[in-house]
Amino acid sequence: MKTLLLADDEPNLRMLARITLEDPKYRIIEAADGTSALELARVEHPDLLVLDWMMPGMSGIEVARSLRQDPATASIPIIMLTSKGQEADKEQGRAVGAYAYLVKPFSPLELLEKVEQILQ
């Protein structure tokens, strides 16, 4: 079973992502802010992190940077979710090691496809 960490401060978005990704092959854990996301990632070592860019406590970019600097979490794949759709923003997401970058509002099917593609 693969563990997915969903980190977003919007409860409705987390619920949509959870419903989209619900499958017996996935264990889904959630964080509502950046600090909790970082702590959960360090403890749970998820197989994939779906990470919102703008969250209270610590931004998704800061979380990603912290994870990449720690050898124990550096290889966790990250899908970045954000309302920031400019090319410079996408480049910043790639610079911190995001495997994929989805702009809100995103298609649930696109999220599912990205998750399955990364976890293959």
C-alpha positions in Angstrom: 0.0 0.0 0.0 1.3 3.4 -1.0 1.0 6.4 1.4 -0.1 9.7 0.0 0.2 13.0 2.0 -2.3 15.7 1.0 -1.3 19.1 2.3 -3.6 22.0 1.7 -5.2 24.5 4.0 -8.6 24.4 2.2 -10.6 21.5 3.7 -12.8 21.3 0.5 -9.8 20.8 -1.7 -8.4 18.1 0.6 -11.7 16.4 0.5 -11.9 16.6 -3.3 -8.3 15.2 -3.6 -9.1 12.4 -1.1 -12.2 11.4 -2.9 -10.4 11.5 -6.2 -7.5 9.3 -4.9 -9.5 6.9 -2.7 -8.4 3.4 -3.7 -7.5 0.3 -1.6 -3.9 0.7 -2.9 -3.5 4.1 -1.2 -3.4 5.2 2.4 -4.2 8.9 2.5 -3.0 11.2 5.3 -3.7 14.9 5.5 -2.2 18.1 6.7 -3.9 21.5 6.9 -0.7 23.7 7.1 2.9 23.7 6.0 4.4 22.9 9.4 2.1 19.9 9.9 2.9 18.7 6.3 6.7 18.8 7.0 6.3 17.0 10.3 4.1 14.3 8.8 6.4 13.9 5.8 9.4 13.3 8.2 7.5 10.8 10.4 5.4 9.0 7.7 7.8 9.1 4.7 4.9 9.1 2.2 5.4 7.7 -1.3 4.0 11.0 -2.7 3.2 14.5 -1.4 0.4 16.6 -2.9 1.4 20.0 -1.7 -0.4 23.4 -1.8 1.9 26.4 -2.4 0.3 28.9 -0.1 -0.5 27.6 3.4 -0.3 29.1 6.9 2.7 28.4 9.0 5.0 27.5 6.2 4.5 27.7 2.4 4.6 24.7 0.2 7.8 26.0 -1.3 9.4 26.2 2.1 8.2 22.6 2.9 9.6 21.3 -0.4 13.0 23.0 0.3 13.2 21.6 3.8 12.3 18.1 2.5 14.9 18.3 -0.3 17.7 19.3 2.2 17.0 16.2 4.4 18.5 13.0 3.0 15.7 11.0 4.7 13.0 12.9 2.7 14.8 14.3 -0.3 13.4 11.7 -2.7 9.7 12.0 -1.8 7.9 13.0 -5.1 5.9 16.2 -4.9 3.0 17.4 -6.9 2.6 21.1 -6.3 -0.9 22.6 -6.3 -1.3 26.3 -6.6 -3.3 29.2 -8.0 0.0 30.7 -9.2 0.0 29.9 -12.9 2.8 32.1 -14.3 5.8 30.5 -15.9 8.1 32.0 -13.3 6.0 30.3 -10.6 6.1 27.0 -12.3 9.9 27.3 -12.6 10.1 28.0 -8.9 8.1 24.8 -8.2 10.4 22.8 -10.4 13.5 24.4 -8.7 12.4 22.9 -5.4 11.9 19.5 -7.0 8.2 19.3 -7.8 7.6 16.4 -10.2 4.4 18.0 -11.4 2.6 21.4 -11.1 -1.2 21.7 -11.2 -2.9 25.1 -11.3 -6.1 25.5 -9.3 -8.8 24.9 -10.2 -7.4 21.6 -11.5 -9.1 18.6 -13.0 -9.5 15.7 -10.5 -8.7 13.3 -13.4 -5.5 15.2 -14.1 -4.5 14.8 -10.4 -5.3 11.1 -10.5 -3.3 10.6 -13.7 -0.2 12.5 -12.3 -0.3 10.5 -9.1 -0.5 7.2 -11.0 2.2 8.2 -13.4 4.6 9.2 -10.6 3.9 6.1 -8.5 4.4 3.5 -11.3 
